Amino acid sequence: MGIGDKLNNAAEKAAGKAKEATGKATDDRDLQAEGRADQTTASAKQAGENVKDVFRG
């Protein structure tokens, strides 16, 4: 996995956490769900990149 991919995934996950926290603070369940979805997407991308690394190495 390239360093750029790692940074992008980490940034996406952090943005998802921020959305979720904002949703909790404002009692916006849709925003909370969107934040959790963003985190899940970032984690899935990272897992896919890790699998690629295993087969490359």
Backbone atoms as SQL, in Angstrom:
CREATE TABLE atoms (id INTEGER PRIMARY KEY, chain TEXT, resi INTEGER, resn TEXT, atom TEXT, x REAL, y REAL, z REAL);
INSERT INTO atoms VALUES
  (1, 'A', 1, 'MET', 'N', 0.844, -1.158, 0.000),
  (2, 'A', 1, 'MET', 'CA', 0.000, 0.000, 0.000),
  (3, 'A', 1, 'MET', 'C', 0.895, 1.227, 0.000),
  (4, 'A', 2, 'GLY', 'N', 0.602, 2.143, -0.867),
  (5, 'A', 2, 'GLY', 'CA', 1.385, 3.353, -0.933),
  (6, 'A', 2, 'GLY', 'C', 1.068, 4.282, 0.229),
  (7, 'A', 3, 'ILE', 'N', 1.994, 5.147, 0.526),
  (8, 'A', 3, 'ILE', 'CA', 1.807, 6.083, 1.637),
  (9, 'A', 3, 'ILE', 'C', 0.624, 7.001, 1.371),
  (10, 'A', 4, 'GLY', 'N', 0.410, 7.345, 0.114),
  (11, 'A', 4, 'GLY', 'CA', -0.731, 8.188, -0.238),
  (12, 'A', 4, 'GLY', 'C', -2.049, 7.517, 0.078),
  (13, 'A', 5, 'ASP', 'N', -2.143, 6.220, -0.219),
  (14, 'A', 5, 'ASP', 'CA', -3.370, 5.472, 0.089),
  (15, 'A', 5, 'ASP', 'C', -3.615, 5.425, 1.592),
  (16, 'A', 6, 'LYS', 'N', -2.544, 5.202, 2.348),
  (17, 'A', 6, 'LYS', 'CA', -2.684, 5.149, 3.811),
  (18, 'A', 6, 'LYS', 'C', -3.178, 6.485, 4.352),
  (19, 'A', 7, 'LEU', 'N', -2.608, 7.571, 3.837),
  (20, 'A', 7, 'LEU', 'CA', -3.008, 8.896, 4.298),
  (21, 'A', 7, 'LEU', 'C', -4.450, 9.203, 3.914),
  (22, 'A', 8, 'ASN', 'N', -4.831, 8.843, 2.696),
  (23, 'A', 8, 'ASN', 'CA', -6.206, 9.084, 2.257),
  (24, 'A', 8, 'ASN', 'C', -7.205, 8.302, 3.097),
  (25, 'A', 9, 'ASN', 'N', -6.897, 7.043, 3.362),
  (26, 'A', 9, 'ASN', 'CA', -7.788, 6.221, 4.181),
  (27, 'A', 9, 'ASN', 'C', -7.890, 6.759, 5.605),
  (28, 'A', 10, 'ALA', 'N', -6.759, 7.174, 6.156),
  (29, 'A', 10, 'ALA', 'CA', -6.766, 7.726, 7.507),
  (30, 'A', 10, 'ALA', 'C', -7.557, 9.036, 7.557),
  (31, 'A', 11, 'ALA', 'N', -7.400, 9.861, 6.531),
  (32, 'A', 11, 'ALA', 'CA', -8.133, 11.126, 6.485),
  (33, 'A', 11, 'ALA', 'C', -9.634, 10.879, 6.355),
  (34, 'A', 12, 'GLU', 'N', -10.008, 9.909, 5.538),
  (35, 'A', 12, 'GLU', 'CA', -11.420, 9.586, 5.361),
  (36, 'A', 12, 'GLU', 'C', -12.014, 9.047, 6.666),
  (37, 'A', 13, 'LYS', 'N', -11.242, 8.226, 7.349),
  (38, 'A', 13, 'LYS', 'CA', -11.719, 7.675, 8.619),
  (39, 'A', 13, 'LYS', 'C', -11.869, 8.781, 9.662),
  (40, 'A', 14, 'ALA', 'N', -10.908, 9.704, 9.707),
  (41, 'A', 14, 'ALA', 'CA', -10.978, 10.818, 10.651),
  (42, 'A', 14, 'ALA', 'C', -12.171, 11.722, 10.343),
  (43, 'A', 15, 'ALA', 'N', -12.430, 11.959, 9.072),
  (44, 'A', 15, 'ALA', 'CA', -13.577, 12.783, 8.689),
  (45, 'A', 15, 'ALA', 'C', -14.876, 12.094, 9.104),
  (46, 'A', 16, 'GLY', 'N', -14.921, 10.782, 8.967),
  (47, 'A', 16, 'GLY', 'CA', -16.097, 10.032, 9.382),
  (48, 'A', 16, 'GLY', 'C', -16.325, 10.130, 10.881),
  (49, 'A', 17, 'LYS', 'N', -15.236, 10.065, 11.644),
  (50, 'A', 17, 'LYS', 'CA', -15.351, 10.201, 13.108),
  (51, 'A', 17, 'LYS', 'C', -15.848, 11.593, 13.473),
  (52, 'A', 18, 'ALA', 'N', -15.358, 12.603, 12.759),
  (53, 'A', 18, 'ALA', 'CA', -15.789, 13.973, 13.029),
  (54, 'A', 18, 'ALA', 'C', -17.277, 14.136, 12.711),
  (55, 'A', 19, 'LYS', 'N', -17.716, 13.568, 11.591),
  (56, 'A', 19, 'LYS', 'CA', -19.140, 13.633, 11.232),
  (57, 'A', 19, 'LYS', 'C', -19.988, 12.949, 12.290),
  (58, 'A', 20, 'GLU', 'N', -19.539, 11.780, 12.728),
  (59, 'A', 20, 'GLU', 'CA', -20.294, 11.037, 13.736),
  (60, 'A', 20, 'GLU', 'C', -20.387, 11.847, 15.029),
  (61, 'A', 21, 'ALA', 'N', -19.279, 12.452, 15.451),
  (62, 'A', 21, 'ALA', 'CA', -19.266, 13.250, 16.679),
  (63, 'A', 21, 'ALA', 'C', -20.169, 14.475, 16.545),
  (64, 'A', 22, 'THR', 'N', -20.135, 15.104, 15.389),
  (65, 'A', 22, 'THR', 'CA', -21.001, 16.258, 15.152),
  (66, 'A', 22, 'THR', 'C', -22.458, 15.837, 15.189),
  (67, 'A', 23, 'GLY', 'N', -22.747, 14.696, 14.597),
  (68, 'A', 23, 'GLY', 'CA', -24.110, 14.182, 14.620),
  (69, 'A', 23, 'GLY', 'C', -24.586, 13.900, 16.035),
  (70, 'A', 24, 'LYS', 'N', -23.700, 13.350, 16.862),
  (71, 'A', 24, 'LYS', 'CA', -24.062, 13.094, 18.260),
  (72, 'A', 24, 'LYS', 'C', -24.315, 14.406, 19.001),
  (73, 'A', 25, 'ALA', 'N', -23.445, 15.382, 18.762),
  (74, 'A', 25, 'ALA', 'CA', -23.559, 16.661, 19.462),
  (75, 'A', 25, 'ALA', 'C', -24.826, 17.415, 19.071),
  (76, 'A', 26, 'THR', 'N', -25.249, 17.273, 17.835),
  (77, 'A', 26, 'THR', 'CA', -26.424, 17.995, 17.349),
  (78, 'A', 26, 'THR', 'C', -27.665, 17.120, 17.318),
  (79, 'A', 27, 'ASP', 'N', -27.545, 15.884, 17.790),
  (80, 'A', 27, 'ASP', 'CA', -28.650, 14.922, 17.797),
  (81, 'A', 27, 'ASP', 'C', -29.189, 14.681, 16.383),
  (82, 'A', 28, 'ASP', 'N', -28.259, 14.609, 15.436),
  (83, 'A', 28, 'ASP', 'CA', -28.607, 14.363, 14.028),
  (84, 'A', 28, 'ASP', 'C', -28.240, 12.915, 13.693),
  (85, 'A', 29, 'ARG', 'N', -29.224, 12.048, 13.745),
  (86, 'A', 29, 'ARG', 'CA', -28.971, 10.622, 13.528),
  (87, 'A', 29, 'ARG', 'C', -28.490, 10.328, 12.108),
  (88, 'A', 30, 'ASP', 'N', -28.960, 11.093, 11.135),
  (89, 'A', 30, 'ASP', 'CA', -28.517, 10.887, 9.755),
  (90, 'A', 30, 'ASP', 'C', -27.026, 11.185, 9.609),
  (91, 'A', 31, 'LEU', 'N', -26.569, 12.255, 10.226),
  (92, 'A', 31, 'LEU', 'CA', -25.155, 12.619, 10.170),
  (93, 'A', 31, 'LEU', 'C', -24.300, 11.589, 10.906),
  (94, 'A', 32, 'GLN', 'N', -24.811, 11.091, 12.024),
  (95, 'A', 32, 'GLN', 'CA', -24.096, 10.038, 12.748),
  (96, 'A', 32, 'GLN', 'C', -23.933, 8.806, 11.859),
  (97, 'A', 33, 'ALA', 'N', -25.005, 8.411, 11.207),
  (98, 'A', 33, 'ALA', 'CA', -24.963, 7.226, 10.352),
  (99, 'A', 33, 'ALA', 'C', -24.021, 7.443, 9.175),
  (100, 'A', 34, 'GLU', 'N', -24.038, 8.640, 8.621),
  (101, 'A', 34, 'GLU', 'CA', -23.146, 8.955, 7.503),
  (102, 'A', 34, 'GLU', 'C', -21.689, 8.874, 7.949),
  (103, 'A', 35, 'GLY', 'N', -21.405, 9.362, 9.140),
  (104, 'A', 35, 'GLY', 'CA', -20.048, 9.299, 9.682),
  (105, 'A', 35, 'GLY', 'C', -19.591, 7.867, 9.888),
  (106, 'A', 36, 'ARG', 'N', -20.475, 7.026, 10.428),
  (107, 'A', 36, 'ARG', 'CA', -20.125, 5.610, 10.615),
  (108, 'A', 36, 'ARG', 'C', -19.909, 4.932, 9.265),
  (109, 'A', 37, 'ALA', 'N', -20.719, 5.283, 8.278),
  (110, 'A', 37, 'ALA', 'CA', -20.567, 4.698, 6.938),
  (111, 'A', 37, 'ALA', 'C', -19.228, 5.106, 6.326),
  (112, 'A', 38, 'ASP', 'N', -18.845, 6.358, 6.502),
  (113, 'A', 38, 'ASP', 'CA', -17.552, 6.826, 5.983),
  (114, 'A', 38, 'ASP', 'C', -16.400, 6.060, 6.634),
  (115, 'A', 39, 'GLN', 'N', -16.501, 5.825, 7.937),
  (116, 'A', 39, 'GLN', 'CA', -15.457, 5.076, 8.639),
  (117, 'A', 39, 'GLN', 'C', -15.376, 3.641, 8.130),
  (118, 'A', 40, 'THR', 'N', -16.530, 3.042, 7.911),
  (119, 'A', 40, 'THR', 'CA', -16.575, 1.660, 7.420),
  (120, 'A', 40, 'THR', 'C', -15.962, 1.574, 6.024),
  (121, 'A', 41, 'THR', 'N', -16.288, 2.536, 5.185),
  (122, 'A', 41, 'THR', 'CA', -15.736, 2.570, 3.832),
  (123, 'A', 41, 'THR', 'C', -14.215, 2.691, 3.867),
  (124, 'A', 42, 'ALA', 'N', -13.716, 3.570, 4.702),
  (125, 'A', 42, 'ALA', 'CA', -12.262, 3.752, 4.817),
  (126, 'A', 42, 'ALA', 'C', -11.594, 2.484, 5.321),
  (127, 'A', 43, 'SER', 'N', -12.209, 1.835, 6.288),
  (128, 'A', 43, 'SER', 'CA', -11.642, 0.591, 6.820),
  (129, 'A', 43, 'SER', 'C', -11.632, -0.508, 5.762),
  (130, 'A', 44, 'ALA', 'N', -12.690, -0.579, 4.966),
  (131, 'A', 44, 'ALA', 'CA', -12.758, -1.586, 3.909),
  (132, 'A', 44, 'ALA', 'C', -11.691, -1.329, 2.844),
  (133, 'A', 45, 'LYS', 'N', -11.490, -0.076, 2.499),
  (134, 'A', 45, 'LYS', 'CA', -10.445, 0.270, 1.518),
  (135, 'A', 45, 'LYS', 'C', -9.075, -0.126, 2.049),
  (136, 'A', 46, 'GLN', 'N', -8.850, 0.159, 3.323),
  (137, 'A', 46, 'GLN', 'CA', -7.562, -0.176, 3.925),
  (138, 'A', 46, 'GLN', 'C', -7.357, -1.685, 3.950),
  (139, 'A', 47, 'ALA', 'N', -8.400, -2.426, 4.269),
  (140, 'A', 47, 'ALA', 'CA', -8.293, -3.889, 4.283),
  (141, 'A', 47, 'ALA', 'C', -7.983, -4.416, 2.886),
  (142, 'A', 48, 'GLY', 'N', -8.619, -3.850, 1.873),
  (143, 'A', 48, 'GLY', 'CA', -8.348, -4.256, 0.495),
  (144, 'A', 48, 'GLY', 'C', -6.906, -3.985, 0.100),
  (145, 'A', 49, 'GLU', 'N', -6.399, -2.841, 0.509),
  (146, 'A', 49, 'GLU', 'CA', -5.005, -2.511, 0.210),
  (147, 'A', 49, 'GLU', 'C', -4.059, -3.460, 0.942),
  (148, 'A', 50, 'ASN', 'N', -4.402, -3.844, 2.167),
  (149, 'A', 50, 'ASN', 'CA', -3.571, -4.787, 2.917),
  (150, 'A', 50, 'ASN', 'C', -3.522, -6.143, 2.227),
  (151, 'A', 51, 'VAL', 'N', -4.637, -6.575, 1.681),
  (152, 'A', 51, 'VAL', 'CA', -4.677, -7.857, 0.950),
  (153, 'A', 51, 'VAL', 'C', -3.773, -7.767, -0.285),
  (154, 'A', 52, 'LYS', 'N', -3.845, -6.651, -0.986),
  (155, 'A', 52, 'LYS', 'CA', -2.980, -6.471, -2.160),
  (156, 'A', 52, 'LYS', 'C', -1.509, -6.567, -1.764),
  (157, 'A', 53, 'ASP', 'N', -1.168, -5.935, -0.622),
  (158, 'A', 53, 'ASP', 'CA', 0.216, -5.959, -0.140),
  (159, 'A', 53, 'ASP', 'C', 0.688, -7.383, 0.138),
  (160, 'A', 54, 'VAL', 'N', -0.185, -8.212, 0.680),
  (161, 'A', 54, 'VAL', 'CA', 0.180, -9.597, 0.996),
  (162, 'A', 54, 'VAL', 'C', 0.546, -10.333, -0.287),
  (163, 'A', 55, 'PHE', 'N', -0.221, -10.131, -1.344),
  (164, 'A', 55, 'PHE', 'CA', 0.041, -10.831, -2.590),
  (165, 'A', 55, 'PHE', 'C', 1.217, -10.255, -3.358),
  (166, 'A', 56, 'ARG', 'N', 1.544, -9.011, -3.125),
  (167, 'A', 56, 'ARG', 'CA', 2.710, -8.398, -3.766),
  (168, 'A', 56, 'ARG', 'C', 4.004, -8.841, -3.120),
  (169, 'A', 57, 'GLY', 'N', 3.938, -9.023, -1.795),
  (170, 'A', 57, 'GLY', 'CA', 5.144, -9.290, -1.023),
  (171, 'A', 57, 'GLY', 'C', 5.567, -10.691, -1.119);
